[in-house]
Amino acid sequence: MLLAFLLLPCFLSGSFGAQYEVCYGKTFRFPFDSSPPVFTGKLYFSPRNGENRKLVYDDGKAIDPRFKVTSRSLSLPHVTEKDNGRFSVPSGSMFFDRITLKVLECANEMHRYYHAKFRVHIPSQAEILEFYTTSNPYPSILWNRTHTSGPSRGKVEQNSWEIADLTQADSGYYNFRKKDNTLLSRIKLTVTGYDNNYIPKKDSFFNMEYPLSFTPWDITFKPNMGDPITVMRAGRLTNEDHYSQGDSHFEDRLDVDSQSLEIISVKAEDSGIYEFRDKEGFLVFVANVEVKEGETPVYVYVIFFAAIVAALTICCCCIRKCCCNKSASKTSAPQTTQAAAPAVHYHGTNQPTGTSYSAAPPPGTYSYQPVNPAVPRQPSPKPASVGPPAYNRVDIHPDPNPTQLEGVVSTGHDVAPAPTVTFHLPPSYSDLKFELKGLRFPSDLPLTSDSTFASVYTSDKLNL
């Protein structure tokens, strides 16, 4: 007994609560362990929609007339969405779920646009055509084979059922049934409005074409931000009415004709959803508008790129030219300095005792030729006073007639010019002159620190 009690939950979990699926309009047959002659207890049904639990089968008899009972079976024909729920059995004060039934929508789905045509073939065994919507579960009879005339919303054309100028009111389920109410075919029709996406450019002329012939519609504009605006009412623009109400969103930028709604100079604030509805309020057309900023033409990018390339080219040329000029200057600077600083020659019997700077002149630059004949060597008189080294006057002249030129000494940048001291030379040296051939120099050069001559050349040719 204890073992049976322990195995009971396993048995219940294995046999109770099994889930079954069946298409709408078909027949559901209960499993063998829940049908006569095996099962003779009570069977309750709890709808999924929340209605109260009710008894549908008891001791081999159907309490609900929709159930069919035979000596060997229990079935539920023509199931609908109302049959979604759980079948349970009582056990004392508790109920255990035995079967969970799920009704599937196996209808053939069809899609049509507003004001289109719906046409469906009538099965040969069909006796009636019923129609209902999800909001109204009670079906209405659209066609009956025993009655030739049908409702105004449809008619029979060559063994087909046809409805013209569809609206959302025609969306729903169409069922063809036999005389015994058995479902032959089931169609789910969905009618929707047209829709389109527009991406106009800012400040352009925007033409919103209608998907079908114009009828007196209501147009409502729902901006991305803000309250809805009524653009048209019963086929007439209401922008003038908005002026009186202080709403001038579109101002005088709207125009309408039989084929389109026109917006002159569209703005970014015109982005949003435009809904077109008929006089019954059914949706005809939905336009999604997203205004974009004007794009920059391609040639602007080409010009910009060309300008950058030209600027880089010019900069590179300028840098290269500058570098070349600097290199040329550095190369020619030593030659120019050497050529611009010719040597000055010092002649005399007594050479300075201080530090002297001499530089050898370039070959072939100067030639010295005596004008007067050499005189015998005479002893030099002693100086009357001792002082710094004296700088003798030297005649330098490139012309045929020689002139006198004062002797110059280059002191450099760090040596100050020495004071001049008077020497008494013998009369025989006063007529001694030299001639310089080559470059032409000024005849009178002062003995100053600003001299351009960098070195002194001393000669011992007179010391015979």
Secondary structure, DSSP 4 states (H G I P E B T S, - for coil): -HHHHHHHHHHHHHHTTEEEEEETTS-EE--GGGSTTT--SEEEEEETTSPPPEEEEETTEESSTTSEE-SS-EEE-S--GGG-EEEEEEETTEEEEEEEEEEE---EEEEEETT--EEEEPPTT--EEEEE-SS--S-EEEEETTBS---TT-EE-SSEEEE-S--GGG-EEEEEE-TT--EEEEEEEEEE-EEEEE-PBTTS-EEEE-SS---S-EEEEEESSS--EEEEETTEE-HHHHHHHT--SSTT-EEE-SSEEEESS--GGG-EEEEEE-TT--EEEEEEE--BPPPPPHHHHHHHHHHHHHHHHHHHHHHHHHHHHHHHHHHHHHHHHHHH---EEEE-SS--SS-----PPPTTS-EEEESSPP----PPPPPSS--SPP--------SSS----------TTT-PPPPP------GGGTT--EEEESS---S----STT-S---EEEE-TT--
